[in-house]
Amino acid sequence: MGKERIEKYFSNAKSILLIAAGGDRETLALSKMEFDVDSYENNATLIEYGNVFLQKNKTDIKIKYLPSDSVPEDVKKYDGIIIGWSAYSHIRGYKKRLSFLVGLYPFLHKETPLMISFLTKEERGRQDKIVKIVSNFFRILKNKYKTEPGDILLSYFAHFFTEEEIKNELIQSKFMVINYYNIDYGCVIASI
């Protein structure tokens, strides 16, 4: 998540919504920075591990369950939103990602910072085209979602973004891109 980015973009924030909290690291770090944190995760094992870890570290914050690609049911305004380590890259399909971003609106104040980490690729190459063509041939036969350039199936689904693609998705969702980073992984800061 990058402490320096948190300090730079979330300095005026008191409350933070953390989606894809993982097992504990980000939740504990934000708590130690004196933020009021609501943490959500979709992996039951990580939730259990994280909550035990948080309890051992004497914090009363609990990581709650949230299904993949969704936002919490209880709407509350936050001073900042963080989408944890590459969770955005695991949302399959451009339209579903845009829907997720729009779903964040009720949780945002005007100019609330949104930080998203994601998997990156400098540019699209021949391999991306081949994967898309072959995959979509079989997807047509099975009537499945179309594969997009940047989609990769490892032991899990992942979408690797170019800088232009991630910025375009945010702009299409009516967000203003404030900054873009690509050191070790992609990170974008935006707001409405």
C-alpha positions, 0 to 999 in steps of 0.5 A: 500500500505504501506508507508514503502514498497514504501519508501524501493522499490520505493525510486529511482522512479519518475513516477508510474503507479497505476492500480486499484487506488480505490477512491483516497487514494493511488493516493493522498498519492503517490502525496504527496510523490512527485511521478508523478502518472498516476492513473487508475480505472475501477469503475466509482463511485470510479473515480468520487468520487476520482477525486472530492476528489483529486481536493479538495486536490489541486492536478491536478492528475485525475483518469482515466478509465481502463477496468478490467484486462487490461493495458492502451492503451498509453504506457509510461515507468514508474519507478514503477508500483503498482496494487492496493488493491486486483485487481489482485485477481479479475482477473479470470483464471491463463492464464488471470492473466499471460497475464495481467502480460506480458501486463505490460512489455512495461511499465517497465524499467529493474528492475522497481519495481512492487508491487501487493496486493492480497487476501491470504490463507495459504494453500489449504484445503478440502473446496477448493477441494470441491468448485473446483469439484462442480463448475467445474461439472456445468461449464462443462455443461455450457461450462464456464471457469474452477474453480481453487483452491482458486476461491471463489464467494462472491458478486464478484469473488475473487481468494485467493493465497498461497505464492507459487501460487503468486510467481509461476505466477510471475516467469511464467511471467518472473518476479523476486520475490524480496519480499513477505509479508503476514500481513493483506493481501498479497503483493509481490514485483517483477521486470523484 
